[in-house]
Amino acid sequence: MPLFLLSEPYELHILTQLRDKNTDQITFRKGLVRLGRIIGYEIANTMDHEITEVETPLGVKTKGVRIVDLDNLVIVNILRAASPLVEGLLKAFPGARQGVVAAKRKEFEGKEPPKEMEVEIFYEKIPPIKEGTDNVIVADPMIATGSTMIKVLDRIARQNPKRIYIASVIISEYGIKRIFSKFPDVYLFTISIDPELDSRGYIVPGLGDAGDRAFG
């Protein structure tokens, strides 16, 4: 199961700021941008690379590394909460093509945590994905039941990309199980795995509504 939990002190420092209810909008948004860049660098470390040779200004040839997948990358932004996260990802992958998916989940209030959420995708624009060549990063900072992510992955998987990555900040244990049960080969990067969902389908302890907090 390709699950990458990024839990070094600096990453957890930023996450702690995001969780704090007293963190202001600007600090919250900048925190998501920083984590996006960090996640991007970690994703890059898993991409295919090759050994190459360059000549330095001293006229000496030396071996180095070229990450070949950097030239074949699409980032999909699940609006609107993922926008700051994608801003950070683009600092790591400035040449990536970009797609957007606008999704809205139906508010839910029950006695037990929901098994899935009703999600409406009302707009999508994703660049053509080259089969077997392109890598796709799907960004969503909060993954609760996984319903939105699964809908987006369904659309992307039909185009048979080389590899699919998920970039998130917090995901629930339940969300992980649902995603990997259907897409076992997806590479999932996150900062925290939170233990439960509340009766509204929000991650606990979570950080609230990432979109509302980032955009005021």
N, CA, C and O of each residue as an XYZ file, in Angstrom:
864
protein
N       0.853     -1.193      0.000
C       0.000      0.000      0.000
C       0.881      1.233      0.000
O       1.536      1.503      1.007
N       0.929      1.997     -1.089
C       1.835      3.146     -1.189
C       1.314      4.371     -0.424
O       0.807      5.321     -1.020
N       1.449      4.329      0.897
C       1.000      5.415      1.767
C       2.223      6.095      2.361
O       3.078      5.438      2.954
N       2.306      7.424      2.199
C       3.445      8.197      2.684
C       2.951      9.190      3.732
O       2.237     10.139      3.406
N       3.330      8.972      4.986
C       2.951      9.849      6.087
C       4.125     10.774      6.379
O       5.163     10.328      6.867
N       3.964     12.063      6.083
C       5.033     13.042      6.248
C       4.885     13.693      7.614
O       4.076     14.604      7.790
N       5.664     13.226      8.577
C       5.446     13.665      9.960
C       6.734     14.130     10.629
O       6.973     13.848     11.803
N       7.563     14.847      9.866
C       8.738     15.471     10.469
C       8.293     16.699     11.276
O       7.201     17.223     11.052
N       9.142     17.163     12.220
C       8.728     18.265     13.094
C       8.244     19.513     12.367
O       7.267     20.125     12.799
N       8.902     19.912     11.268
C       8.475     21.135     10.584
C       7.084     20.971      9.979
O       6.267     21.890     10.036
N       6.821     19.821      9.410
C       5.502     19.557      8.842
C       4.428     19.568      9.932
O       3.336     20.103      9.737
N       4.751     18.974     11.074
C       3.795     18.950     12.174
C       3.625     20.330     12.805
O       2.557     20.647     13.328
N       4.668     21.145     12.756
C       4.572     22.532     13.231
C       3.529     23.298     12.419
O       2.682     23.999     12.974
N       3.605     23.152     11.092
C       2.633     23.829     10.235
C       1.236     23.260     10.468
O       0.265     24.013     10.556
N       1.131     21.946     10.568
C      -0.171     21.326     10.799
C      -0.792     21.822     12.107
O      -1.999     22.056     12.177
N       0.033     21.979     13.134
C      -0.481     22.476     14.415
C      -1.073     23.868     14.264
O      -2.117     24.168     14.844
N      -0.408     24.721     13.487
C      -0.969     26.047     13.212
C      -2.314     25.938     12.484
O      -3.251     26.674     12.791
N      -2.399     25.032     11.537
C      -3.644     24.870     10.787
C      -4.773     24.369     11.675
O      -5.925     24.763     11.490
N      -4.468     23.526     12.613
C      -5.505     22.984     13.502
C      -6.027     24.033     14.491
O      -7.184     23.977     14.907
N      -5.187     24.970     14.856
C      -5.526     25.957     15.882
C      -6.668     26.858     15.402
O      -6.557     27.509     14.364
N      -7.745     26.888     16.151
C      -8.905     27.700     15.764
C      -8.595     29.193     15.755
O      -9.325     29.970     15.139
N      -7.518     29.606     16.433
C      -7.167     31.021     16.501
C      -6.250     31.476     15.363
O      -5.919     32.658     15.276
N      -5.839     30.559     14.499
C      -4.981     30.925     13.372
C      -5.766     31.759     12.369
O      -6.864     31.382     11.959
N      -5.198     32.892     11.977
C      -5.897     33.792     11.058
C      -5.859     33.261      9.620
O      -5.133     32.317      9.310
N      -6.650     33.884      8.762
C      -6.813     33.435      7.387
C      -5.493     33.415      6.616
O      -5.197     32.442      5.921
N      -4.707     34.471      6.732
C      -3.464     34.568      5.970
C      -2.483     33.481      6.395
O      -1.896     32.808      5.548
N      -2.307     33.309      7.693
C      -1.399     32.275      8.202
C      -1.874     30.890      7.794
O      -1.071     30.022      7.453
N      -3.195     30.689      7.832
C      -3.754     29.392      7.445
C      -3.447     29.103      5.975
O      -2.982     28.018      5.626
N      -3.713     30.077      5.138
C      -3.489     29.881      3.698
C      -2.011     29.642      3.400
O      -1.667     28.747      2.628
N      -1.143     30.438      4.007
C       0.289     30.262      3.783
C       0.762     28.896      4.254
O       1.662     28.309      3.653
N       0.165     28.386      5.323
C       0.513     27.051      5.821
C       0.187     25.970      4.798
O       0.977     25.050      4.587
N      -0.979     26.085      4.162
C      -1.332     25.120      3.125
C      -0.366     25.203      1.945
O       0.014     24.180      1.376
N       0.031     26.430      1.577
C       0.988     26.597      0.475
C       2.313     25.921      0.818
O       2.887     25.224     -0.018
N       2.800     26.122      2.038
C       4.075     25.524      2.449
C       3.999     23.996      2.418
O       4.919     23.324      1.950
N       2.898     23.468      2.921
C       2.762     22.010      2.916
C       2.653     21.479      1.491
O       3.147     20.390      1.199
N       2.017     22.230      0.608
C       1.941     21.812     -0.786
C       3.321     21.670     -1.409
O       3.588     20.715     -2.139
N       4.198     22.627     -1.115
C       5.558     22.566     -1.657
C       6.307     21.352     -1.083
O       6.984     20.629     -1.815
N       6.177     21.141      0.221
C       6.859     20.002      0.852
C       6.363     18.682      0.265
O       7.161     17.810     -0.080
N       5.051     18.543      0.155
C       4.490     17.314     -0.412
C       4.984     17.133     -1.844
O       5.301     16.018     -2.258
N       5.049     18.222     -2.596
C       5.541     18.147     -3.970
C       6.953     17.589     -4.053
O       7.236     16.737     -4.895
N       7.840     18.063     -3.188
C       9.212     17.563     -3.203
C       9.259     16.077     -2.848
O      10.040     15.320     -3.425
N       8.420     15.665     -1.896
C       8.391     14.254     -1.514
C       7.846     13.389     -2.650
O       8.330     12.281     -2.880
N       6.849     13.894     -3.349
C       6.333     13.163     -4.514
C       7.433     13.018     -5.560
O       7.611     11.942     -6.133
N       8.167     14.091     -5.809
C       9.236     14.056     -6.816
C      10.258     12.964     -6.524
O      10.819     12.371     -7.445
N      10.499     12.698     -5.247
C      11.474     11.675     -4.872
C      11.036     10.264     -5.248
O      11.861      9.351     -5.273
N       9.749     10.072     -5.541
C       9.263      8.743     -5.914
C       9.121      8.580     -7.429
O       8.786      7.497     -7.910
N       9.373      9.643     -8.171
C       9.195      9.585     -9.623
C      10.387      8.918    -10.311
O      11.487      8.852     -9.763
N      10.141      8.434    -11.510
C      11.199      7.775    -12.273
C      12.295      8.767    -12.636
O      12.028      9.910    -13.006
N      13.525      8.305    -12.521
C      14.664      9.166    -12.843
C      15.709      8.373    -13.617
O      15.638      7.147    -13.713
N      16.668      9.089    -14.161
C      17.747      8.444    -14.899
C      19.060      9.133    -14.560
O      19.093     10.292    -14.149
N      20.141      8.384    -14.745
C      21.474      8.949    -14.532
C      21.894      9.700    -15.793
O      21.772      9.187    -16.906
N      22.380     10.901    -15.606
C      22.795     11.721    -16.741
C      24.201     12.262    -16.480
O      24.764     12.067    -15.403
N      24.746     12.932    -17.463
C      26.088     13.510    -17.317
C      26.056     14.966    -17.754
O      25.471     15.299    -18.784
N      26.687     15.832    -16.969
C      26.777     17.253    -17.303
C      28.231     17.702    -17.186
O      29.068     17.039    -16.574
N      28.494     18.849    -17.794
C      29.824     19.436    -17.683
C      29.723     20.702    -16.849
O      28.899     21.569    -17.141
N      30.541     20.822    -15.827
C      30.520     21.980    -14.940
C      31.272     23.151    -15.582
O      31.975     22.956    -16.574
N      31.135     24.368    -15.031
C      31.888     25.517    -15.562
C      33.403     25.329    -15.511
O      34.141     26.072    -16.158
N      33.872     24.338    -14.743
C      35.310     24.074    -14.675
C      35.768     23.135    -15.779
O      36.933     22.740    -15.821
N      34.843     22.774    -16.682
C      35.200     21.895    -17.780
C      35.287     20.434    -17.393
O      35.856     19.624    -18.125
N      34.722     20.094    -16.242
C      34.764     18.720    -15.746
C      33.393     18.077    -15.913
O      32.368     18.679    -15.592
N      33.390     16.851    -16.417
C      32.142     16.114    -16.554
C      31.853     15.334    -15.283
O      32.750     14.748    -14.675
N      30.584     15.337    -14.893
C      30.182     14.614    -13.683
C      28.795     14.026    -13.880
O      27.992     14.529    -14.666
N      28.531     12.957    -13.154
C      27.230     12.299    -13.264
C      26.210     12.977    -12.363
O      26.556     13.524    -11.316
N      24.976     12.937    -12.773
C      23.892     13.515    -11.991
C      22.605     12.757    -12.238
O      22.611     11.679    -12.833
N      21.504     13.323    -11.779
C      20.192     12.679    -11.864
C      19.221     13.603    -12.573
O      19.212     14.808    -12.324
N      18.407     13.048    -13.450
C      17.320     13.787    -14.084
C      16.017     13.051    -13.826
O      15.883     11.876    -14.166
N      15.051     13.746    -13.221
C      13.742     13.137    -12.961
C      12.915     13.274    -14.237
O      12.445     14.363    -14.568
N      12.747     12.182    -14.936
C      12.113     12.244    -16.255
C      10.619     12.547    -16.154
O      10.040     13.115    -17.080
N       9.996     12.177    -15.046
C       8.545     12.373    -14.924
C       8.145     13.828    -14.736
O       6.963     14.157    -14.835
N       9.109     14.709    -14.467
C       8.770     16.123    -14.310
C       8.223     16.726    -15.594
O       7.534     17.745    -15.571
N       8.534     16.093    -16.701
C       8.061     16.592    -17.992
C       6.681     16.059    -18.358
O       6.104     16.454    -19.371
N       6.161     15.169    -17.536
C       4.885     14.508    -17.848
C       3.990     14.508    -16.609
O       3.761     13.472    -15.986
N       3.494     15.695    -16.271
C       2.798     15.831    -15.003
C       1.563     16.716    -15.131
O       1.606     17.793    -15.725
N       0.470     16.236    -14.564
C      -0.781     16.996    -14.499
C      -1.191     17.104    -13.036
O      -1.209     16.104    -12.319
N      -1.521     18.319    -12.588
C      -2.026     18.534    -11.236
C      -3.504     18.882    -11.324
O      -3.892     19.795    -12.052
N      -4.325     18.152    -10.581
C      -5.770     18.387    -10.574
C      -6.154     19.022     -9.243
O      -5.915     18.461     -8.174
N      -6.748     20.189     -9.334
C      -7.139     20.992     -8.178
C      -8.619     20.763     -7.894
O      -9.471     21.129     -8.704
N      -8.932     20.155     -6.740
C     -10.332     20.003     -6.341
C     -10.742     21.292     -5.634
O     -10.365     21.542     -4.489
N     -11.522     22.099     -6.344
C     -11.912     23.415     -5.837
C     -12.915     23.286     -4.703
O     -13.721     22.356     -4.655
N     -12.837     24.278     -3.765
C     -11.900     25.389     -3.783
C     -10.791     25.205     -2.770
O      -9.775     25.897     -2.820
N     -10.984     24.268     -1.846
C     -10.074     24.134     -0.712
C      -8.649     23.802     -1.127
O      -7.705     24.152     -0.419
N      -8.480     23.133     -2.264
C      -7.144     22.691     -2.650
C      -6.310     23.792     -3.307
O      -5.126     23.574     -3.563
N      -6.878     24.956     -3.587
C      -6.142     25.987     -4.320
C      -4.824     26.393     -3.647
O      -3.810     26.466     -4.341
N      -4.782     26.660     -2.335
C      -3.494     26.988     -1.720
C      -2.513     25.814     -1.760
O      -1.311     26.010     -1.939
N      -3.027     24.602     -1.593
C      -2.163     23.422     -1.661
C      -1.550     23.291     -3.052
O      -0.367     22.975     -3.185
N      -2.347     23.533     -4.082
C      -1.854     23.478     -5.455
C      -0.841     24.590     -5.710
O       0.127     24.387     -6.443
N      -1.051     25.754     -5.118
C      -0.073     26.843     -5.242
C       1.296     26.376     -4.772
O       2.310     26.697     -5.392
N       1.330     25.621     -3.683
C       2.586     25.068     -3.193
C       3.138     23.987     -4.097
O       4.343     23.939     -4.345
N       2.264     23.112     -4.595
C       2.708     22.063     -5.508
C       3.353     22.648     -6.756
O       4.322     22.098     -7.281
N       2.811     23.766     -7.226
C       3.347     24.392     -8.434
C       4.728     25.001     -8.204
O       5.481     25.204     -9.156
N       5.062     25.290     -6.965
C       6.424     25.752     -6.662
C       7.416     24.600     -6.833
O       8.574     24.817     -7.189
N       6.953     23.376     -6.577
C       7.796     22.199     -6.786
C       7.763     21.737     -8.232
O       8.749     21.206     -8.743
N       6.610     21.943     -8.904
C       6.434     21.473    -10.287
C       5.940     22.620    -11.173
O       4.792     22.587    -11.618
N       6.770     23.629    -11.440
C       6.306     24.807    -12.181
C       5.873     24.511    -13.610
O       5.123     25.289    -14.200
N       6.334     23.397    -14.176
C       5.982     23.080    -15.548
C       4.768     22.184    -15.694
O       4.428     21.779    -16.806
N       4.104     21.865    -14.583
C       2.962     20.945    -14.640
C       1.778     21.566    -15.360
O       1.518     22.763    -15.232
N       1.055     20.734    -16.127
C      -0.228     21.155    -16.651
C      -1.260     21.058    -15.523
O      -1.101     20.282    -14.580
N      -2.313     21.860    -15.642
C      -3.260     21.943    -14.536
C      -4.688     21.660    -14.976
O      -5.119     22.043    -16.064
N      -5.405     20.977    -14.093
C      -6.827     20.759    -14.288
C      -7.577     21.140    -13.025
O      -6.990     21.217    -11.946
N      -8.882     21.381    -13.162
C      -9.699     21.722    -12.003
C     -10.964     20.870    -11.999
O     -11.506     20.518    -13.047
N     -11.409     20.556    -10.807
C     -12.691     19.883    -10.605
C     -13.421     20.641     -9.509
O     -12.902     20.779     -8.401
N     -14.609     21.130     -9.802
C     -15.420     21.820     -8.802
C     -16.456     20.832     -8.271
O     -17.315     20.350     -9.010
N     -16.356     20.546     -6.994
C     -17.241     19.555     -6.379
C     -17.862     20.143     -5.118
O     -17.258     20.965     -4.429
N     -19.061     19.705     -4.840
C     -19.769     20.147     -3.641
C     -20.448     18.946     -3.001
O     -21.145     18.178     -3.663
N     -20.231     18.806     -1.722
C     -20.886     17.702     -1.033
C     -22.160     18.195     -0.358
O     -22.231     19.331      0.112
N     -23.146     17.339     -0.318
C     -24.406     17.675      0.329
C     -24.228     17.578      1.832
O     -23.737     16.577      2.354
N     -24.639     18.644      2.523
C     -24.501     18.645      3.983
C     -25.288     17.492      4.594
O     -26.373     17.140      4.131
N     -24.717     16.919      5.641
C     -25.286     15.706      6.253
C     -25.297     15.875      7.762
O     -24.344     16.400      8.339
N     -26.337     15.447      8.383
C     -26.422     15.456      9.855
C     -27.191     14.224     10.279
O     -28.394     14.118     10.040
N     -26.494     13.292     10.910
C     -27.129     12.056     11.353
C     -26.692     11.697     12.759
O     -26.034     12.482     13.442
N     -27.062     10.521     13.173
C     -26.671     10.069     14.514
C     -25.312      9.379     14.490
O     -24.603      9.349     15.496
N     -24.959      8.826     13.337
C     -23.689      8.128     13.183
C     -22.885      8.779     12.057
O     -23.460      9.426     11.181
N     -21.573      8.615     12.073
C     -20.762      9.126     10.960
C     -21.204      8.492      9.641
O     -21.478      7.293      9.604
N     -21.279      9.257      8.576
C     -21.728      8.713      7.287
C     -20.688      7.772      6.690
O     -19.487      7.955      6.884
N     -21.161      6.762      5.962
C     -20.264      5.846      5.254
C     -19.760      6.465      3.955
O     -18.665      6.145      3.492
N     -20.555      7.343      3.377
C     -20.143      8.098      2.209
C     -20.976      9.363      2.154
O     -22.014      9.473      2.807
N     -20.501     10.326      1.357
C     -21.215     11.583      1.226
C     -21.739     11.712     -0.190
O     -21.131     11.218     -1.140
N     -22.885     12.388     -0.320
C     -23.424     12.669     -1.646
C     -22.659     13.856     -2.221
O     -22.658     14.945     -1.645
N     -22.012     13.635     -3.358
C     -21.126     14.643     -3.943
C     -21.595     14.979     -5.353
O     -21.881     14.093     -6.159
N     -21.669     16.281     -5.635
C     -22.012     16.742     -6.974
C     -20.779     17.382     -7.606
O     -20.215     18.326     -7.054
N     -20.363     16.871     -8.755
C     -19.306     17.506     -9.530
C     -19.988     18.338    -10.599
O     -20.598     17.800    -11.523
N     -19.881     19.665    -10.469
C     -20.627     20.536    -11.369
C     -19.758     21.246    -12.398
O     -20.270     21.987    -13.236
N     -18.446     21.025    -12.342
C     -17.559     21.549    -13.384
C     -16.248     20.790    -13.331
O     -15.733     20.502    -12.251
N     -15.709     20.468    -14.493
C     -14.376     19.879    -14.551
C     -13.704     20.244    -15.871
O     -14.339     20.291    -16.925
N     -12.418     20.496    -15.783
C     -11.610     20.797    -16.962
C     -10.218     20.234    -16.699
O      -9.424     20.826    -15.968
N      -9.936     19.089    -17.300
C      -8.677     18.391    -17.069
C      -7.956     18.244    -18.408
O      -8.571     17.806    -19.380
N      -6.673     18.596    -18.486
C      -5.948     18.431    -19.746
C      -5.936     16.969    -20.185
O      -6.063     16.072    -19.351
N      -5.787     16.724    -21.475
C      -5.651     15.339    -21.933
C      -4.492     14.648    -21.220
O      -3.417     15.228    -21.064
N      -4.712     13.423    -20.795
C      -3.693     12.654    -20.078
C      -3.144     11.587    -21.016
O      -3.895     10.763    -21.539
N      -1.837     11.607    -21.226
C      -1.201     10.644    -22.120
C      -1.128      9.278    -21.434
O      -0.514      9.128    -20.378
N      -1.757      8.309    -22.047
C      -1.848      6.973    -21.460
C      -0.459      6.380    -21.243
O       0.376      6.356    -22.146
N      -0.236      5.899    -20.012
C       1.016      5.236    -19.688
C       2.214      6.149    -19.564
O       3.317      5.678    -19.286
N       2.028      7.445    -19.762
C       3.148      8.398    -19.744
C       2.983      9.455    -18.658
O       3.915      9.723    -17.900
N       1.806     10.050    -18.582
C       1.587     11.148    -17.641
C       1.368     10.652    -16.219
O       0.731      9.625    -15.984
N       1.916     11.416    -15.282
C       1.628     11.242    -13.859
C       0.617     12.305    -13.459
O       0.690     13.443    -13.922
N      -0.316     11.938    -12.608
C      -1.368     12.861    -12.192
C      -1.342     13.002    -10.671
O      -1.334     12.011     -9.940
N      -1.330     14.259    -10.207
C      -1.451     14.545     -8.773
C      -2.824     15.153     -8.534
O      -3.159     16.182     -9.120
N      -3.619     14.525     -7.677
C      -4.930     15.058     -7.301
C      -4.798     15.661     -5.911
O      -4.426     14.971     -4.962
N      -5.102     16.946     -5.789
C      -4.900     17.664     -4.532
C      -6.225     17.948     -3.845
O      -7.145     18.499     -4.449
N      -6.313     17.569     -2.580
C      -7.463     17.885     -1.725
C      -6.970     17.845     -0.288
O      -6.576     16.778      0.185
N      -6.975     18.970      0.428
C      -6.348     18.989      1.750
C      -7.031     18.103      2.786
O      -6.370     17.556      3.668
N      -8.358     17.959      2.683
C      -9.099     17.183      3.684
C      -9.861     16.058      2.995
O     -10.694     16.304      2.123
N      -9.569     14.824      3.394
C     -10.256     13.669      2.821
C     -10.950     12.943      3.967
O     -10.303     12.302      4.795
N     -12.271     13.051      4.001
C     -13.050     12.486      5.102
C     -13.535     11.067      4.755
O     -12.862     10.085      5.065
N     -14.698     10.971      4.115
C     -15.179      9.650      3.700
C     -14.497      9.188      2.420
O     -14.546      8.004      2.086
N     -13.863     10.107      1.703
C     -13.221      9.770      0.439
C     -14.149      9.825     -0.759
O     -13.736      9.494     -1.870
N     -15.399     10.238     -0.558
C     -16.382     10.206     -1.641
C     -15.996     11.104     -2.813
O     -16.078     10.687     -3.968
N     -15.571     12.341     -2.516
C     -15.165     13.251     -3.581
C     -13.939     12.713     -4.308
O     -13.904     12.690     -5.538
N     -12.944     12.283     -3.559
C     -11.710     11.795     -4.160
C     -11.974     10.586     -5.050
O     -11.411     10.492     -6.141
N     -12.807      9.673     -4.608
C     -13.104      8.479     -5.405
C     -13.776      8.861     -6.720
O     -13.472      8.277     -7.761
N     -14.685      9.834     -6.686
C     -15.321     10.285     -7.924
C     -14.305     10.858     -8.902
O     -14.368     10.588    -10.101
N     -13.376     11.644     -8.390
C     -12.358     12.240     -9.253
C     -11.408     11.159     -9.776
O     -11.049     11.168    -10.954
N     -11.008     10.245     -8.921
C     -10.109      9.173     -9.349
C     -10.750      8.303    -10.415
O     -10.071      7.842    -11.332
N     -12.052      8.074    -10.301
C     -12.769      7.312    -11.330
C     -12.567      7.938    -12.700
O     -12.310      7.236    -13.678
N     -12.684      9.258    -12.771
C     -12.549      9.965    -14.043
C     -11.129      9.887    -14.581
O     -10.919      9.707    -15.781
N     -10.159     10.022    -13.689
C      -8.764     10.030    -14.115
C      -8.292      8.633    -14.500
O      -7.573      8.472    -15.485
N      -8.687      7.631    -13.738
C      -8.220      6.268    -13.990
C      -8.633      5.755    -15.362
O      -7.950      4.914    -15.947
N      -9.758      6.263    -15.877
C     -10.217      5.829    -17.206
C      -9.202      6.172    -18.296
O      -9.182      5.536    -19.350
N      -8.362      7.175    -18.045
C      -7.385      7.605    -19.046
C      -6.038      6.891    -18.906
O      -5.100      7.154    -19.658
N      -5.961      5.976    -17.922
C      -4.780      5.114    -17.748
C      -3.465      5.880    -17.649
O      -2.557      5.647    -18.448
N      -3.347      6.789    -16.684
C      -2.058      7.476    -16.511
C      -0.994      6.505    -16.007
O      -1.297      5.397    -15.565
N       0.241      6.944    -16.083
C       1.350      6.120    -15.594
C       1.229      5.887    -14.097
O       1.405      4.766    -13.618
N       0.932      6.940    -13.368
C       0.823      6.840    -11.908
C      -0.089      7.947    -11.409
O      -0.100      9.044    -11.968
N      -0.857      7.666    -10.356
C      -1.725      8.669     -9.745
C      -1.255      8.911     -8.312
O      -1.025      7.976     -7.545
N      -1.121     10.193     -7.975
C      -0.758     10.601     -6.619
C      -1.928     11.360     -5.993
O      -2.677     12.048     -6.686
N      -2.074     11.225     -4.683
C      -2.993     12.064     -3.918
C      -2.155     12.922     -2.980
O      -1.313     12.408     -2.244
N      -2.392     14.234     -3.010
C      -1.731     15.158     -2.094
C      -2.771     15.683     -1.114
O      -3.707     16.377     -1.512
N      -2.610     15.357      0.162
C      -3.572     15.795      1.176
C      -2.829     16.249      2.422
O      -1.633     16.003      2.577
N      -3.556     16.914      3.302
C      -2.994     17.336      4.584
C      -3.481     16.414      5.699
O      -2.693     15.944      6.519
N      -4.780     16.163      5.717
C      -5.365     15.259      6.715
C      -6.315     14.309      5.998
O      -7.100     14.719      5.143
N      -6.229     13.046      6.358
C      -7.164     12.049      5.839
C      -7.622     11.180      7.004
O      -6.846     10.906      7.919
N      -8.856     10.754      6.973
C      -9.365      9.872      8.026
C      -8.934      8.433      7.755
O      -8.648      8.059      6.617
N      -8.894      7.644      8.808
C      -8.580      6.223      8.644
C      -9.602      5.563      7.717
O      -9.249      4.724      6.887
N     -10.850      5.944      7.864
C     -11.905      5.378      7.024
C     -11.705      5.764      5.558
O     -11.895      4.942      4.661
N     -11.322      7.016      5.323
C     -11.080      7.472      3.960
C      -9.968      6.683      3.286
O     -10.068      6.340      2.108
N      -8.912      6.398      4.031
C      -7.805      5.600      3.481
C      -8.305      4.230      3.044
O      -8.000      3.773      1.942
N      -9.076      3.577      3.911
C      -9.569      2.232      3.589
C     -10.431      2.246      2.335
O     -10.305      1.365      1.484
N     -11.310      3.245      2.214
C     -12.189      3.307      1.042
C     -11.398      3.532     -0.242
O     -11.648      2.878     -1.254
N     -10.453      4.452     -0.198
C      -9.680      4.767     -1.407
C      -8.846      3.571     -1.851
O      -8.862      3.202     -3.025
N      -8.115      2.966     -0.913
C      -7.241      1.859     -1.298
C      -8.018      0.595     -1.651
O      -7.504     -0.258     -2.374
N      -9.236      0.461     -1.157
C     -10.036     -0.702     -1.533
C     -10.404     -0.657     -3.015
O     -10.601     -1.697     -3.645
N     -10.494      0.552     -3.565
C     -10.854      0.702     -4.969
C      -9.652      1.039     -5.844
O      -9.606      0.644     -7.009
N      -8.687      1.760     -5.298
C      -7.509      2.171     -6.073
C      -6.252      1.800     -5.278
O      -5.600      2.675     -4.709
N      -5.914      0.518     -5.236
C      -4.801      0.071     -4.369
C      -3.427      0.563     -4.812
O      -2.479      0.523     -4.028
N      -3.302      1.027     -6.061
C      -1.988      1.440     -6.563
C      -1.757      2.947     -6.508
O      -0.707      3.428     -6.935
N      -2.728      3.694     -5.988
C      -2.553      5.141     -5.871
C      -1.498      5.448     -4.808
O      -1.442      4.796     -3.765
N      -0.666      6.449     -5.087
C       0.332      6.896     -4.107
C      -0.300      8.018     -3.282
O      -0.636      9.074     -3.818
N      -0.457      7.790     -2.002
C      -1.168      8.745     -1.146
C      -0.187      9.417     -0.188
O       0.477      8.751      0.607
N      -0.105     10.748     -0.278
C       0.762     11.536      0.596
C      -0.098     12.376      1.521
O      -1.024     13.049      1.069
N       0.202     12.342      2.813
C      -0.552     13.134      3.781
C       0.329     13.496      4.957
O       1.379     12.890      5.170
N      -0.102     14.483      5.718
C       0.632     14.900      6.915
C       0.101     14.192      8.152
O       0.858     13.901      9.078
N      -1.208     13.912      8.170
C      -1.806     13.278      9.347
C      -2.934     12.338      8.952
O      -3.692     12.600      8.018
N      -3.024     11.234      9.689
C      -4.163     10.312      9.583
C      -4.974     10.474     10.867
O      -4.531     10.075     11.944
N      -6.152     11.058     10.744
C      -6.995     11.296     11.913
C      -7.948     10.121     12.124
O      -8.353      9.466     11.164
N      -8.306      9.855     13.383
C      -8.960      8.584     13.696
C     -10.434      8.449     13.355
O     -10.908      7.332     13.149
N     -11.176      9.552     13.289
C     -12.624      9.364     13.170
C     -13.304     10.509     12.434
O     -12.702     11.538     12.127
N     -14.599     10.279     12.163
C     -15.475     11.286     11.572
C     -16.608     11.559     12.543
O     -17.018     10.671     13.291
N     -17.123     12.803     12.533
C     -18.280     13.081     13.378
C     -19.566     12.829     12.597
O     -19.529     12.358     11.460
N     -20.686     13.141     13.207
C     -21.981     12.820     12.608
C     -22.283     13.654     11.363
O     -23.216     13.344     10.622
N     -21.498     14.713     11.126
C     -21.670     15.534      9.922
C     -20.716     15.134      8.800
O     -20.778     15.680      7.699
N     -19.834     14.176      9.086
C     -18.850     13.764      8.109
C     -17.581     14.581      8.140
O     -16.799     14.538      7.191
N     -17.352     15.337      9.224
C     -16.129     16.113      9.380
C     -15.066     15.267     10.086
O     -15.370     14.447     10.952
N     -13.805     15.495      9.685
C     -12.701     14.761     10.297
C     -12.455     15.275     11.709
O     -12.469     16.482     11.950
N     -12.229     14.343     12.649
C     -11.949     14.678     14.046
C     -10.579     14.103     14.419
O     -10.338     12.917     14.193
N      -9.656     14.932     14.996
C      -9.837     16.325     15.391
C      -9.867     17.315     14.230
O     -10.467     18.383     14.351
N      -9.233     16.980     13.114
C      -9.360     17.817     11.928
C      -8.847     19.233     12.102
O      -8.000     19.511     12.951
N      -9.390     20.130     11.267
C      -9.044     21.555     11.363
C     -10.207     22.439     10.906
O     -10.029     23.626     10.633
N     -11.386     21.849     10.829
C     -12.546     22.615     10.375
C     -12.678     22.550      8.865
O     -12.181     21.619      8.231
N     -13.349     23.541      8.287
C     -13.544     23.609      6.832
C     -12.370     24.356      6.220
O     -12.248     25.571      6.377
N     -11.497     23.617      5.513
C     -10.265     24.202      4.979
C     -10.571     25.329      3.976
O      -9.865     26.337      3.949
N     -11.598     25.164      3.168
C     -11.929     26.189      2.199
C     -12.373     27.480      2.868
O     -11.925     28.564      2.496
N     -13.256     27.363      3.857
C     -13.741     28.545      4.569
C     -12.582     29.265      5.266
O     -12.495     30.493      5.234
N     -11.699     28.494      5.891
C     -10.632     29.119      6.658
C      -9.568     29.743      5.746
O      -8.952     30.742      6.117
N      -9.349     29.171      4.570
C      -8.349     29.712      3.664
C      -8.840     30.944      2.922
O      -8.055     31.823      2.567
N     -10.166     31.001      2.686
C     -10.708     32.085      1.868
C     -11.551     33.082      2.664
O     -12.108     34.023      2.099
N     -11.639     32.873      3.944
C     -12.302     33.856      4.784
C     -13.799     33.859      4.672
O     -14.466     34.651      5.338
